[in-house]
């Protein structure tokens, strides 16, 4: 696997899951694979789980790790071609990227949607510049439109806890005071469709996701109806996608906060969220602290998903 940016790069999901559970049983099994290889992790945005889990995964495989925070300790980078660089950005990303590539074997990139230009966000301009100019295999540690390491960990978690071959999984919008990217819901939808679960997306009108990610999911605007009989509930906020409202907050309706009221109509569903989570906005204390909350096991599985991905990329280096 040369690059990893979406579920399409993982190919056979069953084989990937088998590999994940093999690694979870012995996460140091391939500790010699990354000997004398270096991972560079490039962060344009803040991170806790992604930074820690991916670095741990690299160490599991025997890799060296370099971490670069673009906004802290590096020159500010210009990302646009044709710009007269007379402002506060003294280095262009097109020089910086190949320099980074010269110091490592694999690059991980984390760069969120900016909500300045929808076309640039959905064309993944920054991530694709790394793929094009670094000369190294590249994987996404969350980009403008997807968060594949998170979604892979989500899938591993559901497979661990499901009690039926095809569980009902509900992705629900929940309120948040700030505009958040669509990357996590887009990616989660893409992976749930690939897994062929009974998958439902629920959100207020105006929060429709890009149809390429919605795929075969059923869209239900009545949250309570969507929750009926659910086995897993995945809560996440996202800003509007469509038209002039791209990147905007259209609602902070607290009726959509996941509480015991909604969970009471499920099939004793497990609760999931990628974290960090704003309590009593996204989900109430009693739900996230319940025995059916999977937010910690889900976060722990980030190490496993990252180990599988890095293992496959190291194997592709030969």
C-alpha positions as CSV (number, residue, x, y, z in Angstrom):
1,X,0.0,0.0,0.0
2,X,1.8,3.1,-1.2
3,X,-0.6,5.8,0.2
4,X,-3.5,5.7,2.6
5,X,-6.2,8.4,2.3
6,X,-9.5,6.4,2.2
7,X,-11.2,3.1,2.7
8,X,-10.4,2.3,-1.0
9,X,-6.7,2.0,-0.2
10,X,-7.3,-0.7,2.4
11,X,-8.8,-3.0,-0.2
12,X,-10.2,-6.2,1.4
13,X,-11.8,-5.2,4.7
14,X,-11.9,-8.7,6.1
15,X,-8.2,-9.2,5.6
16,X,-7.5,-5.7,7.1
17,X,-9.6,-6.6,10.2
18,X,-7.9,-10.0,10.5
19,X,-4.6,-8.2,10.5
20,X,-5.9,-5.7,13.1
21,X,-6.9,-8.4,15.5
22,X,-3.6,-10.3,14.9
23,X,-1.7,-7.1,15.8
24,X,-3.9,-6.4,18.8
25,X,-3.1,-9.8,20.1
26,X,0.7,-9.1,19.7
27,X,1.3,-5.5,18.8
28,X,5.1,-6.0,18.7
29,X,5.0,-8.9,16.3
30,X,6.5,-6.9,13.5
31,X,8.9,-4.8,15.6
32,X,11.8,-5.5,13.1
33,X,9.9,-4.3,10.1
34,X,10.6,-0.6,10.6
35,X,14.2,-0.9,11.7
36,X,16.2,2.0,10.3
37,X,13.1,3.5,8.8
38,X,11.8,7.0,9.8
39,X,8.2,8.3,10.0
40,X,7.7,12.0,9.8
41,X,4.4,13.2,11.2
42,X,3.4,16.7,9.9
43,X,0.7,18.6,11.9
44,X,-1.0,21.6,10.5
45,X,-3.7,21.2,13.3
46,X,-3.9,20.2,16.9
47,X,-3.9,16.5,17.9
48,X,-4.0,14.3,20.9
49,X,-5.2,10.7,19.9
50,X,-3.8,10.9,16.4
51,X,-0.4,12.1,17.5
52,X,0.0,9.6,20.4
53,X,-1.5,6.6,18.7
54,X,0.4,7.0,15.4
55,X,3.7,7.6,17.2
56,X,3.1,4.5,19.3
57,X,2.2,2.5,16.2
58,X,5.5,3.5,14.6
59,X,7.4,2.6,17.7
60,X,5.6,-0.8,17.8
61,X,7.1,-1.4,14.4
62,X,10.6,-0.3,15.3
63,X,10.5,3.0,13.4
64,X,12.2,6.3,14.3
65,X,9.7,9.2,14.5
66,X,10.0,12.9,13.7
67,X,7.1,15.2,14.7
68,X,6.7,18.6,13.0
69,X,4.2,21.1,14.1
70,X,3.9,23.5,11.2
71,X,2.3,26.3,13.4
72,X,4.8,25.9,16.3
73,X,8.5,25.7,15.6
74,X,8.5,25.8,11.8
75,X,8.4,28.6,9.3
76,X,4.9,29.7,8.2
77,X,4.2,28.1,4.9
78,X,2.7,29.6,1.8
79,X,0.5,27.0,0.1
80,X,-0.7,28.9,-3.1
81,X,1.2,29.1,-6.4
82,X,1.6,32.5,-8.0
83,X,1.6,34.4,-4.7
84,X,4.1,37.3,-4.2
85,X,5.6,36.2,-0.9
86,X,5.9,39.6,0.7
87,X,3.8,38.7,3.8
88,X,4.5,36.7,7.0
89,X,5.0,33.3,5.2
90,X,8.8,33.0,4.3
91,X,8.8,29.5,3.0
92,X,6.7,27.8,0.2
93,X,5.2,24.4,0.8
94,X,6.6,23.3,-2.6
95,X,10.1,23.6,-1.3
96,X,9.3,22.4,2.2
97,X,7.7,19.2,1.1
98,X,10.6,17.6,-0.8
99,X,12.9,18.7,2.0
100,X,10.8,16.9,4.5
101,X,10.7,13.9,2.2
102,X,14.5,13.8,2.2
103,X,14.6,13.1,6.0
104,X,12.2,10.2,6.2
105,X,10.7,7.1,4.6
106,X,7.0,7.7,5.2
107,X,5.0,10.9,5.9
108,X,1.8,11.3,7.8
109,X,-0.1,14.6,7.3
110,X,-2.9,16.2,9.3
111,X,-4.6,19.2,7.7
112,X,-8.2,20.2,8.3
113,X,-10.7,21.9,6.0
114,X,-10.2,25.6,6.2
115,X,-13.7,26.5,5.1
116,X,-12.3,29.3,2.9
117,X,-12.7,27.5,-0.4
118,X,-14.9,24.5,-0.7
119,X,-13.2,23.4,-4.0
120,X,-9.7,23.5,-2.4
121,X,-11.0,21.6,0.7
122,X,-12.7,18.8,-1.3
123,X,-9.8,18.5,-3.7
124,X,-7.5,17.9,-0.7
125,X,-4.9,20.5,-2.0
126,X,-2.4,20.2,0.9
127,X,-2.6,16.4,1.3
128,X,-2.2,15.9,-2.5
129,X,0.8,18.2,-2.6
130,X,2.5,15.9,-0.2
131,X,1.7,12.9,-2.3
132,X,2.9,14.6,-5.5
133,X,6.0,16.3,-4.3
134,X,7.4,14.5,-1.3
135,X,8.7,11.4,-3.1
136,X,7.5,9.3,-0.2
137,X,4.5,7.2,0.7
138,X,1.9,9.4,2.4
139,X,-1.0,8.7,4.7
140,X,-3.7,10.9,6.1
141,X,-3.8,11.7,9.8
142,X,-7.1,13.6,9.0
143,X,-7.6,15.7,6.0
144,X,-10.2,18.1,4.8
145,X,-12.7,15.4,3.7
146,X,-11.7,12.2,5.5
147,X,-10.2,10.8,8.7
148,X,-9.4,7.2,7.6
149,X,-7.3,6.1,10.6
150,X,-10.2,7.1,12.9
151,X,-12.8,5.3,10.8
152,X,-10.7,2.1,10.6
153,X,-10.5,2.2,14.4
154,X,-14.2,2.7,14.6
155,X,-14.8,-0.4,12.3
156,X,-12.4,-2.5,14.5
157,X,-14.4,-1.4,17.6
158,X,-17.8,-2.3,16.1
159,X,-16.5,-5.7,15.0
160,X,-15.3,-6.3,18.5
161,X,-18.6,-5.4,20.2
162,X,-21.3,-6.4,17.6
163,X,-23.7,-9.2,18.5
164,X,-25.0,-9.8,15.0
165,X,-23.4,-10.0,11.6
166,X,-25.1,-6.9,10.3
167,X,-25.7,-4.4,13.1
168,X,-27.7,-1.2,12.8
169,X,-25.3,1.7,13.0
170,X,-26.6,5.3,13.3
171,X,-24.5,8.3,12.6
172,X,-26.2,11.3,14.3
173,X,-25.4,15.0,14.0
174,X,-25.2,16.7,17.4
175,X,-24.9,20.4,18.3
176,X,-21.6,22.2,18.7
177,X,-20.7,25.9,19.3
178,X,-18.1,26.0,16.5
179,X,-18.1,25.0,12.8
180,X,-16.4,21.6,12.5
181,X,-15.3,19.9,9.3
182,X,-17.2,17.0,7.6
183,X,-14.1,14.8,7.6
184,X,-15.1,12.4,10.4
185,X,-18.7,11.9,9.3
186,X,-17.7,11.6,5.7
187,X,-15.1,9.0,6.5
188,X,-17.3,7.1,9.0
189,X,-20.1,6.9,6.4
190,X,-17.6,5.7,3.7
191,X,-16.3,2.9,6.0
192,X,-19.8,1.8,7.2
193,X,-21.0,1.6,3.6
194,X,-18.0,-0.5,2.7
195,X,-18.7,-2.8,5.7
196,X,-22.3,-3.2,4.5
197,X,-23.9,-2.6,7.9
198,X,-27.5,-1.5,8.3
199,X,-26.4,2.2,8.2
200,X,-28.5,5.3,8.9
201,X,-27.5,9.0,8.9
202,X,-29.7,11.4,10.9
203,X,-29.3,15.2,11.0
204,X,-31.4,18.4,10.7
205,X,-32.3,19.7,7.3
206,X,-29.4,21.7,5.8
207,X,-26.7,19.4,7.1
208,X,-26.7,16.9,4.2
209,X,-23.3,15.4,3.5
210,X,-21.7,15.1,0.1
211,X,-23.6,12.3,-1.7
212,X,-20.4,10.5,-2.6
213,X,-19.9,9.8,1.1
214,X,-23.6,9.2,2.0
215,X,-23.6,6.3,-0.5
216,X,-26.2,3.7,0.2
217,X,-27.0,5.0,3.7
218,X,-30.6,5.8,4.6
219,X,-31.0,9.5,5.6
220,X,-33.6,10.2,8.3
221,X,-34.4,13.7,9.5
222,X,-36.3,12.4,12.6
223,X,-33.6,11.6,15.1
224,X,-35.8,9.5,17.3
225,X,-37.0,7.4,14.4
226,X,-33.4,6.9,13.3
227,X,-32.4,5.6,16.7
228,X,-35.1,3.0,16.9
229,X,-33.5,-0.5,17.2
230,X,-29.9,0.9,16.8
231,X,-27.0,-1.3,17.9
232,X,-24.4,1.5,17.7
233,X,-24.9,5.2,17.9
234,X,-22.0,7.4,16.6
235,X,-22.5,11.1,17.4
236,X,-20.6,13.8,15.7
237,X,-21.1,17.5,14.8
238,X,-20.3,18.9,11.4
239,X,-20.8,22.2,9.6
240,X,-23.1,22.6,6.6
241,X,-21.7,21.3,3.3
242,X,-24.1,22.5,0.6
243,X,-24.0,25.7,-1.4
244,X,-23.5,29.1,0.2
245,X,-23.8,27.6,3.7
246,X,-20.6,25.6,3.4
247,X,-18.7,25.7,6.7
248,X,-21.5,27.5,8.5
249,X,-23.3,26.6,11.8
250,X,-27.0,26.5,10.9
251,X,-28.3,25.1,14.2
252,X,-27.3,24.4,17.8
253,X,-30.5,22.7,18.7
254,X,-29.9,21.0,22.0
255,X,-32.8,18.6,21.3
256,X,-30.2,16.7,19.1
257,X,-27.8,16.2,22.1
258,X,-27.6,12.4,22.6
259,X,-29.2,11.6,25.9
260,X,-31.0,8.8,27.6
261,X,-34.1,10.0,25.9
262,X,-32.8,8.9,22.5
263,X,-30.8,5.9,23.7
264,X,-34.0,4.5,25.3
265,X,-35.4,3.6,21.9
266,X,-32.3,1.8,20.7
267,X,-31.4,-1.9,21.0
268,X,-29.4,-1.1,24.2
269,X,-27.0,0.6,21.8
270,X,-23.3,1.3,22.3
271,X,-22.3,4.9,22.2
272,X,-19.4,6.1,20.1
273,X,-17.6,9.3,19.4
274,X,-14.1,10.1,18.0
275,X,-13.2,12.5,20.9
276,X,-12.6,15.2,22.0
277,X,-16.3,15.6,22.9
278,X,-18.1,18.6,24.3
279,X,-20.2,17.1,27.1
280,X,-23.8,18.1,27.4
281,X,-23.6,19.5,23.8
282,X,-22.8,16.4,21.8
283,X,-23.7,13.9,24.5
284,X,-24.9,14.0,28.1
285,X,-22.7,12.9,31.0
286,X,-24.8,9.8,31.8
287,X,-24.6,8.5,28.3
288,X,-20.8,8.9,27.8
289,X,-20.1,7.5,31.3
290,X,-22.4,4.5,30.9
291,X,-21.3,0.9,30.5
292,X,-22.4,1.1,26.9
293,X,-20.0,3.9,26.1
294,X,-17.1,2.8,23.8
295,X,-15.2,6.1,23.5
296,X,-12.1,4.8,25.4
297,X,-11.8,1.4,23.6
298,X,-12.5,3.2,20.3
299,X,-9.6,5.6,21.0
300,X,-7.3,2.8,22.1
301,X,-8.0,1.1,18.7
302,X,-6.4,4.1,17.0
303,X,-3.0,2.5,17.8
304,X,-4.1,-0.7,16.1
305,X,-5.5,0.9,13.0
306,X,-2.3,3.0,12.6
307,X,-0.1,-0.1,13.2
308,X,-1.9,-2.0,10.4
309,X,-1.5,1.0,8.0
310,X,2.1,1.6,8.7
311,X,2.9,-2.1,8.5
312,X,1.4,-2.3,5.1
313,X,3.2,0.8,3.9
314,X,6.6,-0.5,5.2
315,X,6.0,-3.8,3.4
316,X,5.4,-1.8,0.2
317,X,8.9,-0.2,0.6
318,X,10.4,-3.7,0.1
